[in-house]
Amino acid sequence: MKLLLPLLLALIAASPTLAIEQNCRFIPAKAEREACYSRQEAELAARRKPSPTADSKYMETMQQMRREDAEVYRSLRSICRGC
C-alpha cells in the first residue's frame, strides 16, 4: 500500500494532459472552465507543433540535393548517348 500511493502520484504528475485537465475541472463557473480548457488546449497544441526551423532546413537540403542530382543526370546524358 505504501508503494502504491507514490507510484500513483508519480504517474499522475508525469502526464501533462491529466494535470491540465485537473486544473480546469475544479473551476465552478462554466464560462471560466471552458476558457481554461481552450487555453490549455492551445498550450498543448503549441507544444506538439514541430519546430519550423528543423523542417525548413531539411526541405532546403533536399531541394539542393535534387538540383545537384538533376545537373549530374544532365551531364551524364550529354556525355554518353547510346553507348
C-alpha positions as CSV (number, residue, x, y, z in Angstrom):
1,M,0.0,0.0,0.0
2,K,2.9,2.4,0.8
3,L,4.4,1.7,-2.6
4,L,1.1,2.2,-4.5
5,L,0.5,5.8,-3.4
6,P,3.8,7.2,-4.6
7,L,3.6,5.3,-7.8
8,L,0.1,6.6,-8.5
9,L,1.2,10.2,-7.7
10,A,4.2,9.9,-10.0
11,L,2.0,8.6,-12.8
12,I,-0.4,11.5,-12.5
13,A,2.4,14.1,-12.3
14,A,4.1,12.6,-15.3
15,S,1.1,13.0,-17.6
16,P,0.7,16.7,-18.6
17,T,-2.8,16.3,-20.0
18,L,-4.1,14.8,-16.8
19,A,-2.6,17.6,-14.8
20,I,-4.1,20.2,-17.1
21,E,-7.5,18.5,-17.0
22,Q,-7.4,18.5,-13.2
23,N,-6.6,22.2,-13.0
24,C,-9.6,23.2,-15.1
25,R,-12.0,20.6,-13.9
26,F,-12.5,22.2,-10.5
27,I,-13.4,25.7,-11.7
28,P,-17.1,26.1,-10.8
29,A,-18.2,28.7,-13.4
30,K,-18.8,27.1,-16.8
31,A,-17.6,30.0,-18.8
32,E,-14.3,30.2,-16.9
33,R,-13.9,26.5,-17.1
34,E,-14.4,26.4,-20.9
35,A,-11.9,29.3,-21.2
36,C,-9.4,27.4,-19.2
37,Y,-9.9,24.3,-21.4
38,S,-9.4,26.3,-24.5
39,R,-6.2,28.0,-23.2
40,Q,-4.8,24.6,-22.1
41,E,-5.6,23.1,-25.5
42,A,-3.8,25.9,-27.2
43,E,-0.8,25.3,-25.0
44,L,-0.8,21.6,-25.7
45,A,-1.1,22.2,-29.5
46,A,1.9,24.7,-29.3
47,R,4.0,22.1,-27.5
48,R,3.1,19.3,-30.0
49,K,3.9,21.5,-33.0
50,P,7.3,20.6,-34.5
51,S,9.9,23.3,-34.8
52,P,9.7,25.0,-38.2
53,T,13.4,25.6,-38.4
54,A,14.4,21.9,-38.5
55,D,11.7,21.1,-41.1
56,S,12.6,24.1,-43.3
57,K,16.3,23.2,-43.1
58,Y,15.5,19.6,-44.1
59,M,13.4,20.7,-47.1
60,E,16.1,23.2,-48.2
61,T,18.7,20.5,-48.1
62,M,16.5,18.1,-50.0
63,Q,15.9,20.7,-52.7
64,Q,19.6,21.4,-53.0
65,M,20.3,17.7,-53.4
66,R,17.7,17.4,-56.1
67,R,19.1,20.3,-58.1
68,E,22.6,18.7,-57.9
69,D,21.2,15.4,-59.0
70,A,19.5,17.0,-61.9
71,E,22.8,18.6,-63.0
72,V,24.6,15.3,-62.8
73,Y,21.9,13.5,-64.8
74,R,22.0,16.2,-67.5
75,S,25.8,16.0,-67.8
76,L,25.7,12.1,-68.0
77,R,23.1,12.3,-70.8
78,S,25.2,14.7,-72.8
79,I,28.4,12.5,-72.4
80,C,27.0,9.1,-73.2
81,R,24.3,9.0,-76.0
82,G,23.6,5.4,-76.9
83,C,26.7,3.8,-75.5
